[in-house]
């Protein structure tokens, strides 16, 4: 699996990280958006696509998902 961590633009202060990548086992790209964690808690998953087989099959589909 490849995974790239992207820091959000400053105007998105409620987002901690955006992770994108390729999962060869599921044959899909994926995107996960994590919100800022409350004190002492894990990061909150705000958005997640690509956890199912061939859910995002092209880079264009991935790009559409991560565009603001």
Secondary structure, 3 states (H helix, E strand, C coil): CEEEEECCCCCCCCEEEEEEEEECCCCEEEEEEEECCCCCCCCEEEEEECCCCCCCCCHHHHHHHHCC
